[in-house]
Amino acid sequence: MPKFRRLSTEEMAAMRSYRRGTVDLTEYSAFLQHLGVGDGGEILLDAGDVKRTVKRRLTRAAHLSGKDVRYRRTEGNVVRFEVRPGPE
């Protein structure tokens, strides 16, 4: 059974001060800038990279630049994708 507890005022203040969405997407945006609709790309992940996180960041960068990405199934530490037209 899970255990429930009330957070203190200090814990609530710390939780509120935590800012989401402060990730630097410059590298992702710069890479996408050189790709057009229909082009493909590949990202080789380092040991500390998480595939799901890299995909989420690439998707955010694509949407910010008016594009979309479609991922292809891969094995191991590789992310492959195709650039698609962005949502209108």
Summary of the structure (lengths in Angstrom):
residues: 88
radius of gyration: 17.7
end to end distance: 46.5
largest distance: 51.8
contacts: 176
relative contact order: 0.19
helix: 35%
strand: 22%
